[in-house]
Amino acid sequence: MTTTSAISRSLRTYYAPGRAATLDAFHARFLGPGDLAFDIGAHVGDRAASFRRLGARVVALEPQPRLHRVLRRLARGDAGVTLVAALAGAEAGEAVLRLNTANPTVATASEAFIAAADGAGGWEGQVWDTALTLPVTTIDALAAQHGWPDFAKIDVEGYEAAVLAGLSRPIRALSFEFTTIQRDVAGACLARLSALGYRAFNACLGESMAFALPDAVDANAMGAWINALPHAANSGDVYASLEPARLAGQTARQAP
């Protein structure tokens, strides 16, 4: 599969009919008009688009050049969207991004992620066949330039702990992706967030956009839940908030 066809597949998947309403209903518990969201690892921008529909401004990071061009076309000059062609990490500088031509969704700056995927069930046939050296920024640096975010989504294929190392104080709420091939990375992320003062966590499996737990739990319980998942669960997103009510089940208040 070529990169063009792979991107087309992602656009069909992430902009499927009806999905926007699901995203918006879920994200409304975190964002509202006038808020600021960081979309770190924006891919084809479906999350950024949801944040904009809720009235939030968005800073979207996407280091892959072809995906960055797709985002620029989708934003169509929207003044509420700022696009940044960089990675996020622990400190400013440069890093090597490994690209998967047939599956741009899983581009990564983590060699450990590639090693974990090698031979793992569900990851057969994945090949990271191109490498680019790209600039790295931090969440703190982005905040200094664009303002402190109310929510940050982090989806960077095994590089999540490095991104959180570049955050020096807590955001009202954030999410990070986890995978069952790198549960240790999820553990490192939970430890970092605990050190920043977060005490409330919940999670969604896959693209369900529905919390798996009825109420927020602490970092230890969240880690135990991830460790108990079967390998086939594959991936999901952990949500952390300074306000536990935002992480309650789907009957919870939806507006900020």
N, C-alpha and C positions, 0 to 999 in steps of 0.2 A: 504493500500500500504506500502511495506517495504521501508526502506531507500535506499537499493540497487536499487530497481525498480524506486524509485523517482529520484535518481541520473541519472540512465539510461535515464529516460524521459527528464531530463534537458539537457543531452548531445545531445540527438536527436533534441531537440528544438533549442538549442543555437549554434549547429554546423550543422544546416540544410543546404542542398545544396544551394549555391548562397548567403547565409547570409554573408560570409566572405567579399565578394566584397562590399556589402552595408556598413558594418562596416568600412572597410578600406577607402572607399571614404569619409565617414563622418569624421573619426578621422584624416585624412590627413590635415585638416584645423588646427589641434592643434599640431600635432607631425610629426617629420621627423627623418632622420638618425642622431644618436648621441644624441638625446634628452633623457630625463628621465621621465618616467611616474610612478605614484603610482596608483595601482588598489586596492582600499580599500573596501573589501567585494567582493573578486574575484570569489566566487562561483565555476563554472566549467571552468573559465579562458578564455572565449571567447573574452572578451575585452583585456585581457593581450596578447592573441595570435594576435589580430589585431595590438596592439601597436608594437609587435615584428616584424610583417610583414612590418611595416612602418620603421623599423630600429631603433626604440627606445629601450633603456634598460627599464626593468620593475622591480619594487618592488611590489609584490603581497601579500596582507594580506588576509588570510582566516583562521579563528579560528576553524572551525569545523574539527575535526580530520579526518573524512572520506573524506571530500572534499579536505583537504590538501594533503592526499595521492593521490587522483585523479590528483591534480595539479602537484605533483611530478612526476607522471608517464607521464603526458602530456608534461612537460618541458623536460624530458629525458636528464637531465644534461646540458641544455642550459645555458651557462655562462652569457647570457644576461638577465636571469630571476633570481631574488632573492625571495624566498618564506619565508614568516614570519607567524608563527602560533600564531597570537595574534589578539586581538581587537584593534581598534583605539578609542581614547576617549579624554577627556579634560585634563587628567593627567595620568602619569604612575601609575600602581598599578594592581589591579585585579577587575574583574566584573563578574557577572553571566550571561552567555549566555543561553537563553531559546531556545531549539531545538524543531522543529516540524518534527517528524520522517517521516511523510508521505509527507512533503513538505519542504525539507531543504532550499529552496530558501528564506523562510521567518523566518529563525532563527533571534533572536533579543536580544539585551541587554536592551531593553526598555520595562518596565512593562506598560507604558502608551500606547505603540503601541498595546500590547496584549489586553488591556482594550478597546481601540478604535475599534479593529477588532471584538470584541465580539458582535454578533448580527447585525453587519453591512452587508448590501447587498453586495454580491460578496465574502464575507469572511466566508460564512456558512461552518461549519464542520471543521474549522481549529483548531487544538489542539496542544498546546505546552506542550509536555509530558515528556521532559527530560531537566535537567539543568546541566551546567558545569561551574565551576569557572575557569576562564582563565586569562592570563596576558593581561594587557592593555598597549599600547604604545601611542605616539602622533605623529602627522604629523611632528612637530618640531624635535622630537627625531629621527624619521626615516630620516629626511633630514640631521641631524647632522651626521648620520652614513653612509648614502648612497649618499648624494648630494641633492641639492635643485631641486625639480621636475619642469618640464616645464608644466605638466598637471597632475591633480589628478582626478580620478573618485571615488565617494563616494556613496556606495549603501549598507546601513546597517540597513534598516527596522526600521525607527523611531529614530535612534540614530545619525542622521546626524548632528544635532546642537551640540551634545557633541563632535563629531569629529572635527568640525570647531572651537570649543573652544580651541582645542589643536594646532591651527595654529596661529602664531603670526605676520606673514606678508604675503602679497598676493603672490600667485602663478600666473604665466602668464595666465593660464586658468584652470578651474576646473568644475566639475559637481557634483550635488547631487540629489539623488532621492527624489521625493515627492509623497505623496498619498492623495487622497481626504478624507480619514478618519482622517488625521492629518494635516490639512492645517496650523494649528498653528505652527507645526514644520517647515514647509516651510517658514513661516513668520519669525521665529527665525533665520533660516539660512540666509535669505535675510538681516536681520538686522545686523547679524554678518559680512557678506561679505561687506555690506555698510560701516561698521566701519573700515574694513580693506582697504577700498579705491576703491572697485569695483563700477563701474557706468554703466556697460553694461551687459545685461542679455537676454537670449532667452531660449526656452524650446522645448523639444520633448515629445510627448505623447506616452506612452507605449514603444514598441520597434521599433517605426517607423524610427528612425535615420534620421529624417527630421525636420527642425525647423518649429514650428507652426506659428511663426511671421516672417514677411519679413525682419525686421531689429531689431537690438538690442534695448531694452527699459531699463528704469531705474528700480530700485528696487520697487518703488511704483506701477508702471504699471505692473511689473511682478507679484507682490503679488495680485493685483486686477484681473489679468487674471486667476491666480490659484483659487482665491475665487469664480470666476464666472463659473468655470467648473462644469458640472453636476457630481453628485456622480459616475455615471457609467463610467466616464473617468478613474477612479481608480488610475492611477499612471503615472509618467513620470519622466523626468530628467530636472532640470534647469542647464543651462550652464552660467558661469560667466567668463569674460575675461577682462584683462587690455587693450586689443586691440579690440575695437568694430567691426572692419572689419571681425574678425574671426567668428562673430555671425550673420552675414548677411545671407540672404536666400541662397538657393542652387546654385544660379548663382555666388556666391562670390568666390574669389580666394580660391583654395582648399589647397594649400601648405603653410607651415609656412613661 
